């Protein structure tokens, strides 16, 4: 009986763990259907990051994405979605937004130091805007963007060591970073 009880408990624990993972995946799928993130990837990728001077303001796609969040939150409240589910969806959308920034940055090509500063400004502005919509701190995925931007400032040896560590970045993100850094160095 003790052996059977242990097996049953193990099955229950595994089932709960699997259900939690499945629920997270379902939230990701649902969240991706609420905002057209491909549009934002293209908007980020099409920004000219190879700048000679730092602009005084962030890029307009930040305001557009932030406004979508505000409208979506209002829609969730208006439709009677529970506060817990609102928070979960908002946090999931924030995570996807941060992944979207990195994906867009990775598709952009050349990037000057002023462009990297603008990337940081865009990231900080988006975090400020989205932090008003959730109590979760730090914002989901914020370090993912921050570390990617910081990598542009690293020298070759630091990048080599950084790439050797387990990464959440795709091979495409890492190779784009390497290419952008080499292009920037060759044009100096």
JOMO-V721107 format. One record per pair of residues at least 24 apart in sequence whose ideal C-beta (glycine too) atoms are under 6 Angstrom apart, sorted by sequence separation. I is the first residue (numbers start at 0). J is the second residue. If there is no record, write none. Layout:
BEGIN
i->I j->J
i->I j->J
END
This chain:
BEGIN
i->39 j->64
i->150 j->176
i->119 j->148
i->118 j->148
i->34 j->67
i->93 j->129
i->115 j->151
i->33 j->71
i->89 j->132
i->90 j->133
i->97 j->140
i->101 j->144
i->89 j->133
i->100 j->144
i->90 j->135
i->93 j->138
i->94 j->139
i->93 j->139
i->94 j->140
i->97 j->143
i->101 j->147
i->97 j->144
i->90 j->139
i->30 j->88
i->36 j->95
i->40 j->99
i->44 j->103
i->48 j->107
i->39 j->99
i->43 j->103
i->49 j->109
i->53 j->113
i->61 j->121
i->72 j->132
i->26 j->87
i->30 j->91
i->50 j->111
i->30 j->92
i->40 j->102
i->44 j->106
i->48 j->110
i->49 j->111
i->36 j->99
i->40 j->103
i->44 j->107
i->50 j->113
i->53 j->116
i->57 j->120
i->58 j->121
i->61 j->124
i->65 j->128
i->50 j->114
i->57 j->121
i->61 j->125
i->68 j->132
i->26 j->91
i->30 j->95
i->49 j->114
i->48 j->114
i->57 j->124
i->105 j->172
i->110 j->179
i->105 j->175
i->109 j->182
i->110 j->183
END
